[in-house]
Amino acid sequence: MRRTRQIEPQVDGVGVRLYTPDEAAELLRCKASWLKEQARLRRIPFTMVAGSYRFALDHLTQIIEANEHHPTDRQQPAPRRHKIDDPPAEGVQLRARRPRRRLRAS
């Protein structure tokens, strides 16, 4: 059986507690690979310590706030590009594309 440990947000007397991507992912309930990728792309705040990503509690709070979505006043579905019921335009001749690969001669 796999044992999971509970990670509690802490600030010790000396300084700010830095979380590894695995620990931060457990707190945020996401994948560590997502955190690493977002940090690599500079989309989320992080600290680099000895070549490794680390996240302070303030960083985690900023990540949560940056990804927060609020409901709009009116809920409308996204507009469709094409209506399914639209008939094809008259007089339009469809043409086949050339194959991307050459067919093998058998």
Kinemage of the C-alpha trace (Angstrom):
@kinemage 1
@onewidth
@group {chain A} dominant
@subgroup {mainchain}
@vectorlist {calphas} color= white
{ca met a 1} P 0.000 0.000 0.000
{ca arg a 2} L 1.311 3.410 -0.930
{ca arg a 3} L 1.608 5.793 1.966
{ca thr a 4} L 1.051 9.463 1.358
{ca arg a 5} L 2.165 12.090 3.759
{ca gln a 6} L 0.211 15.181 4.514
{ca ile a 7} L 2.012 18.390 3.628
{ca glu a 8} L 1.064 21.362 5.733
{ca pro a 9} L 1.904 24.927 4.667
{ca gln a 10} L 4.590 26.180 7.052
{ca val a 11} L 6.759 29.172 7.658
{ca asp a 12} L 9.677 28.398 9.921
{ca gly a 13} L 11.377 30.942 12.179
{ca val a 14} L 14.405 31.341 9.905
{ca gly a 15} L 12.732 31.985 6.574
{ca val a 16} L 10.093 30.935 4.114
{ca arg a 17} L 9.462 27.248 3.513
{ca leu a 18} L 10.153 26.297 -0.103
{ca tyr a 19} L 8.237 23.382 -1.599
{ca thr a 20} L 9.532 21.001 -4.243
{ca pro a 21} L 7.374 20.570 -7.357
{ca asp a 22} L 6.042 17.276 -5.949
{ca glu a 23} L 5.083 18.884 -2.631
{ca ala a 24} L 3.558 21.941 -4.331
{ca ala a 25} L 1.626 19.704 -6.727
{ca glu a 26} L 0.196 17.778 -3.791
{ca leu a 27} L -0.963 21.036 -2.158
{ca leu a 28} L -2.459 22.340 -5.410
{ca arg a 29} L -3.815 18.925 -6.410
{ca cys a 30} L -2.195 19.013 -9.822
{ca lys a 31} L 0.690 17.224 -11.513
{ca ala a 32} L 4.270 18.146 -10.732
{ca ser a 33} L 5.029 17.986 -14.458
{ca trp a 34} L 2.446 20.748 -15.061
{ca leu a 35} L 4.118 22.974 -12.456
{ca lys a 36} L 7.567 22.359 -13.950
{ca glu a 37} L 6.360 23.061 -17.484
{ca gln a 38} L 4.566 26.274 -16.483
{ca ala a 39} L 7.646 27.422 -14.561
{ca arg a 40} L 9.879 26.580 -17.532
{ca leu a 41} L 7.636 28.709 -19.754
{ca arg a 42} L 7.686 31.497 -17.099
{ca arg a 43} L 3.904 31.433 -16.731
{ca ile a 44} L 3.913 30.960 -12.948
{ca pro a 45} L 6.109 32.388 -10.174
{ca phe a 46} L 8.881 30.192 -8.780
{ca thr a 47} L 12.325 30.269 -7.212
{ca met a 48} L 15.299 28.485 -8.745
{ca val a 49} L 17.565 26.951 -6.090
{ca ala a 50} L 20.618 25.015 -7.249
{ca gly a 51} L 19.018 24.435 -10.641
{ca ser a 52} L 15.740 23.111 -9.202
{ca tyr a 53} L 12.306 24.683 -9.131
{ca arg a 54} L 11.025 25.632 -5.682
{ca phe a 55} L 7.725 27.243 -4.718
{ca ala a 56} L 7.018 29.437 -1.689
{ca leu a 57} L 3.553 29.653 -0.155
{ca asp a 58} L 3.220 33.123 -1.704
{ca his a 59} L 3.953 31.603 -5.137
{ca leu a 60} L 1.248 28.978 -4.645
{ca thr a 61} L -1.242 31.688 -3.670
{ca gln a 62} L -0.355 33.672 -6.811
{ca ile a 63} L -0.768 30.556 -8.985
{ca ile a 64} L -4.229 29.935 -7.532
{ca glu a 65} L -5.274 33.570 -8.032
{ca ala a 66} L -3.918 33.687 -11.591
{ca asn a 67} L -5.933 30.605 -12.572
{ca glu a 68} L -9.139 31.684 -10.866
{ca his a 69} L -12.214 32.125 -13.074
{ca his a 70} L -15.331 34.062 -12.137
{ca pro a 71} L -18.775 33.553 -13.633
{ca thr a 72} L -19.987 36.093 -16.147
{ca asp a 73} L -23.315 37.911 -15.912
{ca arg a 74} L -24.858 36.010 -18.811
{ca gln a 75} L -23.997 32.435 -19.535
{ca gln a 76} L -23.820 32.050 -23.308
{ca pro a 77} L -22.344 29.108 -25.166
{ca ala a 78} L -19.379 29.816 -27.386
{ca pro a 79} L -20.488 30.711 -30.918
{ca arg a 80} L -20.169 27.937 -33.475
{ca arg a 81} L -18.095 28.559 -36.538
{ca his a 82} L -20.487 26.739 -38.850
{ca lys a 83} L -24.028 25.702 -38.266
{ca ile a 84} L -24.624 22.039 -38.863
{ca asp a 85} L -27.984 22.691 -40.552
{ca asp a 86} L -26.546 25.092 -43.152
{ca pro a 87} L -26.760 23.666 -46.677
{ca pro a 88} L -23.616 23.848 -48.793
{ca ala a 89} L -23.329 26.917 -50.979
{ca glu a 90} L -24.704 26.432 -54.478
{ca gly a 91} L -22.314 26.353 -57.364
{ca val a 92} L -19.304 25.433 -55.200
{ca gln a 93} L -17.295 22.595 -56.687
{ca leu a 94} L -15.231 20.604 -54.168
{ca arg a 95} L -11.809 19.373 -55.252
{ca ala a 96} L -9.735 16.615 -53.732
{ca arg a 97} L -6.308 17.446 -52.369
{ca arg a 98} L -3.141 15.922 -53.704
{ca pro a 99} L -1.850 13.110 -51.481
{ca arg a 100} L 0.839 14.177 -49.015
{ca arg a 101} L 2.797 10.997 -49.534
{ca arg a 102} L 3.535 9.432 -52.812
{ca leu a 103} L 1.799 6.177 -53.326
{ca arg a 104} L 4.119 3.185 -53.511
{ca ala a 105} L 4.299 1.552 -56.873
{ca ser a 106} L 3.545 -2.124 -56.439
